[in-house]
Amino acid sequence: MAKQAKGVLRDEEMGLPDEQVPLLSKPTQDEDEQDVTLPDHGGTDILQFSAPMCFADEMEGSLKVDIIRLGTMKGTIAAKFATEDGTALSGEQYGSVSGQVVFEEGEHTKTIDIPIIPDGDWSPTSEFQINLTQEQNCHLGLYLYQCRVKILNADKFPTDAYADEIAEG
C-alpha cells in the first residue's frame, strides 16, 4: 500500500464523487445560436473588466474595453457581456453591443469594441455601463463585473455652428 502524504485528504474524505470528471472537454454550440456552452468543471479563474470606469471622447469613434482573466489560465472559460443605457442612449450616443467572450487555455485578455456616436450638439458628459453575466467555468470579479463608461462631449458650448469661423479667428 502506498504511503499517503500528511495533511492530504483522499477523495472519499472530501466527499468528491467516485467517477472521473475530465478537466476539459469540447464545448458544444447550438445550431441556432452563436453562443458556446462549456461543460462545468467548477473553475476557479476570475473574469472581470480591467478597470471600473472608462472614458471616451465623443470624436474618437469607438472605445476599446479589456476583459481580463485572473487565475490558473487552465481550461476554457466564458461569459456574456452587454451594454446598458444610463444617461447615454444606445443608438444616439453609442452603439449597443452584446455577445460572449470565450477564453481558451492560456488566454488572459479579450477586447470588446464599442462604437461612440458623435452628435454635433453640446451636451453634458453622459454615461452607460457594460455588464458581464452568465459566467461558465469561472467566477465574475466581485466588483469589476461592471464597467461604467463616460462619454466626454467634444462640442463647443452652446453649439458647433460657428466652430469653423471661430477657428479662423
ABEGO torsion letter per residue (X at the ends): XBBBBBGBBBAAAAGBBABBBBABBBBBBBAABABBBBBBAGBABBBBBABABBBBBAAAGBBBBBBBBBEAGBEBBBBBBBBBBBABBBGAABBBBBEBBBBBBGBABBBBBBBBBBAGBBBBBBBBBBBBBGBBGBBBBAAAABBBBBBBBABBOABAAAAAAAAAX
